[in-house]
Amino acid sequence: MAYLIKGAHVVDPQVGLDDVRDVLIEDKTIVSVEPSIEAADATVVDGTGKYLVPGLVDMHVHFRDPGFEYKETIASGSRAAAHGGFTDVATMPNTEPVTDTGAEVRYQIDTARRAGLVHVRPIGALTRGEKGESLAEIGDMVMEGACAFSDDGHGVQSAGMMKTCMAYVSQFDRAVLAHCEVESLSKNGVINSGRAATRLGMFGWPPLAEELEIYRDIELCRGTKCALHICHISTAKGLEMVKAAKAEGLPVTCEVTPHHLFLCDDDIDETYNTNLKMNPPLRKASDAEALRAGILDGSIDCFVTDHAPHAKHEKDCEWEIAFFGTIGLETSLPLMLTNLVNPGLMSWTRLVEVMAVNPRKVLRLDPVTIAAGSAANLTLIDPTRTVEVTESFFQGKSKNSAFLGMSLTGCATDVFVSGKRTLIDGVVA
């Protein structure tokens, strides 16, 4: 199948392109990028007024499959990802069974291939069963296609075990993705320690629980030389430590989520909206401000969702027992466009870096460029289309969005995955 995308504003900093172009796709490959192309046999896609970028990547999602298919499956999660404009997603290993052998990695890849909507890039567990006691089958998972390793959902509590993990993973040119949480400090915490916790009468979760482990893992990175990626960073102090590590030349990167950028603990009020219960929790407004500055100035490498679907009964309950997390795949790009790009705070080039280029680098994926010969993994974006965030908007199984009720501006209209058009004018194929 051939597609000709006409008149889109193409943005790809990897090839120095920021201009209007026609792009011709044949089968799985981009064959031509020119000011004007004619192709009689190609299906024309009107890109006038839209932006064409390398396919977006969310390197931190939870698809719950296998084991928790009542929340999400690889098929339903893939629909949500395509609807949000993504061509690639990296799935965390806290499934049942835990993704700690090559068989579980292969299951996810094969299941995603049958769904045929996005590339699923499994992340393997660092330790068996994510118990933090013994190494998982790292080499086996690399052979089957694992793109990185993490015990996401909780931190590896033993510094010695984490050192062993990092030393071993470093041999395979993969990154360790660290969920930084000292559980003896965060225990019983359900909200950020501070005014909101006091006002609402709930146990606080101190920033130190995150920051102490960021410090520890950076020190372990210094000793092992293993690439270290800090997941869902949420505090200004944590970001300062990452910036210092980078300045030292250590192989340290980090990511931030929409909820930690655009929400804070002041947004939690007496309605006890459990869609705002996160791990790590929403922090102070000053932390969110520092994180926004960090993603603009290059200190933060990647923008991710930590897409965490839950069933209605797991959220529609008392705050203390509600599950942590929010879905995010379908609001991620609209939030960035509405809050940062459209107001002129963030360039389109920077958007492409944090949502397409840098995640591929961290995950050791092949680069995707808008140039002849590259794989046709592309996202076409309308920066003016309105998005009403209602439950009916979401394509996945779960509806637990922290951004329900918002009206956003800008979204993906079309997605091409290896040349296949998986999103057609905003509708999943």
C-alpha positions, 0 to 999 in steps of 0.5 A, spaced: 500 500 500 502 506 498 500 513 501 502 520 499 502 525 505 501 532 501 503 539 504 504 537 511 509 541 516 515 536 517 519 536 523 525 532 524 531 534 528 535 528 526 535 530 519 534 538 520 528 538 517 522 543 519 518 545 513 512 543 509 514 537 505 510 531 501 512 524 503 511 518 499 510 511 503 510 505 499 509 498 503 513 499 510 518 504 508 519 512 506 521 512 499 521 520 498 521 526 502 520 532 497 517 539 496 512 536 491 511 529 489 506 526 484 504 519 485 498 516 481 497 510 485 498 512 492 492 514 497 493 521 498 492 524 505 491 531 506 497 534 511 495 541 510 495 545 516 498 539 520 505 537 523 508 530 521 513 527 526 517 521 527 512 516 530 511 517 537 514 513 543 511 512 550 516 508 553 512 507 560 506 503 559 502 498 563 498 493 559 496 488 564 496 483 559 497 477 562 494 476 568 489 483 569 486 483 562 480 485 566 483 492 566 487 492 559 489 487 554 495 488 549 489 489 544 485 494 548 492 498 550 494 498 543 487 501 540 488 507 546 496 508 543 494 508 536 488 513 538 493 517 542 498 518 536 503 512 538 507 508 534 511 504 539 510 503 546 514 499 552 510 495 557 512 494 564 513 487 567 509 487 573 504 482 569 502 476 572 506 472 571 511 477 571 515 478 565 522 475 567 523 470 562 524 470 554 517 466 554 513 472 557 517 477 552 515 473 546 508 472 548 507 480 548 510 481 542 506 476 538 500 478 541 501 485 539 503 483 532 496 480 531 493 486 534 497 490 528 496 497 531 502 499 534 509 496 536 509 493 543 516 493 546 517 489 552 521 491 558 523 485 562 524 485 570 530 486 573 529 480 578 525 474 579 518 475 580 520 483 581 521 480 588 528 483 589 532 477 591 535 474 585 536 476 578 531 475 572 533 471 566 536 477 563 540 474 557 534 470 555 529 476 555 534 480 551 534 474 546 527 475 545 526 482 544 526 486 551 528 493 550 530 495 557 529 492 564 526 494 570 522 492 577 517 498 576 511 498 581 516 498 586 524 500 587 529 494 588 530 495 595 537 492 596 542 496 594 547 490 593 541 487 589 541 493 585 548 493 584 548 486 581 542 488 576 546 494 573 552 490 573 549 484 569 544 489 565 550 493 562 553 487 559 547 487 554 547 494 552 540 496 555 538 501 560 536 499 567 529 503 568 529 505 576 522 506 580 525 510 585 522 509 592 524 507 599 519 503 601 520 504 609 519 511 608 513 511 603 510 506 607 502 507 608 503 514 604 497 515 600 499 523 598 505 527 598 507 529 605 505 537 606 499 541 606 494 537 602 496 531 606 494 535 613 488 538 610 485 532 608 487 528 614 491 522 610 498 519 611 504 523 607 509 520 602 515 524 603 519 526 597 525 523 600 523 516 599 524 518 592 530 522 592 534 518 597 533 512 591 535 517 586 541 518 589 543 511 591 542 509 584 546 514 581 552 512 585 551 505 583 551 508 576 557 511 577 560 504 579 557 500 574 557 504 568 550 501 567 545 506 563 540 508 568 534 511 567 530 515 572 522 513 571 517 518 573 521 523 576 516 528 581 521 532 585 525 538 583 531 536 588 531 529 584 531 533 578 537 537 580 541 530 582 540 528 575 542 534 572 548 534 576 550 526 574 549 528 567 554 534 568 559 529 570 558 525 564 554 519 567 549 515 563 543 518 566 537 520 563 530 521 566 522 521 564 516 525 566 509 524 566 503 529 564 500 528 571 507 530 574 508 536 569 501 539 569 497 537 576 500 538 583 497 536 590 493 542 591 489 539 585 486 534 590 480 537 594 475 534 599 472 530 593 477 525 594 478 524 586 482 518 586 484 519 579 489 523 582 492 518 587 499 516 583 505 513 585 509 517 586 504 522 588 502 529 585 508 533 589 508 541 590 506 546 585 513 548 585 516 541 583 511 541 577 514 548 575 521 545 576 519 539 572 516 544 566 522 548 566 526 541 566 523 538 560 523 545 556 531 546 557 533 539 556 534 536 563 528 531 562 529 527 556 523 523 555 515 525 556 511 518 558 504 517 561 505 511 566 499 509 563 496 505 569 489 502 567 484 500 573 477 497 573 472 502 576 471 498 583 478 499 584 478 507 583 471 508 586 472 507 593 475 510 599 482 514 597 486 510 602 484 503 599 484 506 591 489 503 586 495 508 584 495 511 577 491 514 571 491 512 564 494 517 559 496 514 552 490 518 549 491 525 553 498 525 553 499 529 546 493 533 547 496 536 554 503 537 551 500 541 545 495 545 549 499 547 555 506 548 552 507 547 544 501 551 542 502 557 547 509 557 544 513 555 550 515 549 547 518 548 540 515 542 535 523 540 535 523 539 542 516 536 542 519 531 537 525 530 541 522 528 548 516 524 545 520 520 539 527 521 538 530 520 546 525 514 548 528 510 542 535 512 544 534 510 551 530 503 549 536 502 544 531 502 538 532 503 531 532 511 529 526 513 525 527 519 521 523 522 516 527 521 510 528 516 504 529 509 506 527 510 513 521 505 516 514 508 515 513 509 523 509 516 523 504 521 526 500 526 523 498 531 528 492 537 527 494 542 532 487 545 532 483 540 533 479 540 539 479 534 544 473 533 549 476 528 555 470 524 557 469 517 558 467 515 551 473 518 548 477 513 551 479 506 547 482 502 552 478 498 557 479 503 563 477 510 564 481 512 570 483 519 567 486 524 572 484 529 566 477 527 565 472 533 564 478 537 560 477 540 553 484 540 550 486 543 543 491 538 538 491 531 537 494 526 532 489 525 526 493 519 523 498 514 525 502 509 520 506 503 523 511 500 518 507 503 513 500 501 515 495 506 517 492 505 524 489 511 525 485 514 520 482 521 521 482 520 528 479 513 528 482 507 530 483 502 524 
